[in-house]
Amino acid sequence: MHSALYPSLTGKRVIVSGGGSGIGEGMVEAFARQGAMVGFVDIQEHPSEALIGRLAGADHPPHFLPCDITDCEDYTAKIGALMDQIGGCDVLINNAASDDRHSLDDVTPAYWDERMAVNLKHQFFAAQAVVPAMRAAGGGSIVNMGSISWHLGLKDLVIYQTAKAAIEGLTRSLARELGRDNIRVNTIVPGNVQTPRQMRWYTPEGEAEIVASQCLDGRIQPADIAAMALFLASDDARFCTAHNYWVDAGWR
């Protein structure tokens, strides 16, 4: 398969959260292959270092800093350090999340706060941290990662789905706040993406049920989500903001 090339992404400064594995890994690789300068954070150091090694031959090898994004003070400090390393920020990919299953009866206030921190809170504060650099650069693109799960109303994900629903509201609000600064804000809504983490939850029979629920055959890959992010980050999407972009193979 031949992938699109976006000349406007060459040399762009890109920051990705949760970039060491899964969808985030696909994002880091895709932007690096476009000639962008990428910095990313992740709590998982081993796969992140392996990704750095694999992309060592890129025109601009990515930069990695270990980080727990639920600690917003440390996370915003790490974003500042990455901006120092790559010279600013033109694109922010708010990717980090955790879809651990949970029952309604087992949720405590502490668990609620921790889940909101890992799935929602960091997206706002990351955006707040990069906005000054984007304003100074004359604009930018923020891509928030949503989820199809709350649209489907899946079981055992009530807090995750609440956070992911809120992300779509966050996108609309930030797009209005930042539009006059030429900063665009959009949400990608992935379907069920075949990552090692997701494979923990599904048997072969479950995989077959997912495909049967899609309009298209096959399993969505991280590269498919990254392809949408590349477009939304590029100048080709210069009038795309405040909306949701679905990559779900027509899941219903």
N, C-alpha and C positions, 0 to 999 in steps of 0.2 A: 504494500500500500504506500502510495506517495503522499507525503504530508505537506501541508501548506507552509510556505516561508513568508514571514512578515518582516520586510526590511525595516519597518518602524520600531521593531523590538531590538534591533542590533544596538548594543551598548546601553540598553535600558537597565536601570537599577531595580531589582525585584527582591522582595522579602516574602518568604513563605513560612508559615507556622506548621509544625508537624510534618516537616519535609523529609524525614528520614525513611519512611516506608509508605506503602499503600498509595493512595491517591496523591499524597504530598510528594512522595518520591517521583511519581510521574510528572508532577508539576515542575520540580527542580530540574529534572532531566530535560523536559521539553523546552523550558526557557533557556537553559544552558546551550542547548543545540541551536537555538535561534541567535546565539551570540550575545545574549543578555548577561549581565553581571548579577549573580544570584547569591543571596545570603539566606540561610534558613536556620530555624531552631527546631529542636526535638528533644524529648526526654530520653529517647533511646539512642545511646551513644554508638553502640557497635554497628547497627545497620547504617547509621548516618555516616560514620567514618568509611564504611564500605562503599557507600554511594560517592563520597568524595574521591575515593581511590578510582572508582570506575569512570568518573568524569574528569580525571586529572588532565586528559588531553584536550579538553574544551578550550576554546579561545580565551574564556574567562572561567577558570575552575571555580566552583562554588565555595562559599565560606560557610562554615558550620559553627554554631555555639550551642552547647547543651543548655536546656532550659525547661523548667516546669512552668507552663504558661498560666497555671492557676495562681501563681505568685505574680500579681500584676506589676508590682514595683520592680522585681527582678526582670520580668519580661520586657517592660518598656526600656529598662537599662540595656538589655541585650539588643533590642531593636536599635537603640542609639549607637551601640558598638558596631553593629552590622552596617548601619548607614555610614559610619566613619570608614569602615573597610571598603565599601563599594561606592562611596561618594554621594550618598543620598538615597532617595526612594522615589521611583516613578510608578511602581506597581506593588500593591500589597495583596497577597493571597491569604485570606483568613481561613485556613484549612483545618487546623487542629480540632479534634473532637474525640469523644468516646461514647460508643453506643452500648455500653454494658447493660444487660437486661436487669430489670428490677421489678419486683411485685409491689403493688400499691400498699399493701399492709406493712411492708418492711421499710418504707421510706421514713427517715428521720429528718428533722430540720438540718442537721449537719450534713447528711447525705444530699439533701436538696441543694444546699449552698455549694457543696463540692461539685455536683453535676452541672450546676449553672456556671460555675467558674470555668470548667473545662470545655463547656459547649457554647457559651454565649458571652460571658463577661469580657473575656480576653479580646473578642472581636472589636468591641467598642474601643477599648483602651489602646489596642494596636492602631486602629484608625486615627485616634486622637494623637498618637505619638508620631505618625508619619505625615500628617496634614501640613505642618509647617514646611517640611522639605518639599512636598508636592506643590504647595503655593509658591515657594521660591523658584521651582522649576517651571512654573506656568501651567501646571495641571498634573493629572495622574489618573490612575485607575485602581479602584478597590474592588476586589472580587471576594464576596462572602460565600462560604459553602453552606448550603441548606441541606435538606433531605426530603426525599419522597415519602418517608415513613409517616409523617403526620398527616399528609394528604390521604394516605391509605388507612390511617388509624390502626397501626399494627399493635399487637399486644406486648405487654411487659416492657414498654418504652415510654411511659407517661412523662417522665421528667425530660428525657432526651427530646421527645417530640414537642414538648412545650418550649424548650429552648430553640429548637430548629424552626418552629413557627414564628418565634419572636425575631429570628434573624431576618426574615422577610420584611417585617416591620422596621427593623433597624436599617435595612437597605434603603427603603423608601424615605425614611427620615434623613439619613445621611446624604442621600442624593439631592434632596431639597436644600439642605444646609450648605452643601459644598459645590453645587452646580455652578454658581457664579465665579468660583475659583477654577473652573474647567476641570474639576475632579469628578469623575464618573464613578458610580457605585452600583454594582449589580450582584445578583445572587445566582449561583449555579445550583440547580436541583438535580442531583444524581439519582438514578435508579439504583438497583442493587449491583454494585461494582465488585468484580471478582478479585478480591485481595486476600492475602493470607489470613488477615484478621477475620474477614467475613466468612471464610471457609470454616472457621471454628463453629459457626452457628448452623451450617447447612449440611445435610446428608445428600447423597446423590439424588434421592427422591425429592428433597427440598429444592435442589438445583433445577430439576426438571419442572417443578411447579412454577418457579420463577420464570423460566423461559416460556412456559405455556401461558403465563399471564401477560407476556410482552406481545406487542404486534410483530416484532422482528425476532428471528431466531438468533441464537448466540448469546454470549455473556459479555457485558460491558466491562471494559478494561480501564485502568487508570489513564492510559494514553487517550482514551476517548473523552474523558473529563478534562484532561489537560488541553486537548485541542480546542474546546470551548473557551477555556481560560486564556489561551493565546489570542484568540479572536477578540475577546472582550478587553484584553490589555492593549491591543494594537490600535493604531490610528484608523484602521478600517471600521472600528466600532465607535467612532468619535461622537456619534449621536445616539448611542445606546447607554441609557442610564435608568436607574430606579425600577428595574424589572427583573423577572425571574427567567432563567434560560434552562430548559429541561434537557437532560441527556439520560433518558430512561428507557429507550427502545419501545416506547409506547405502552409502558406498564399500566394496567388498569385494575 
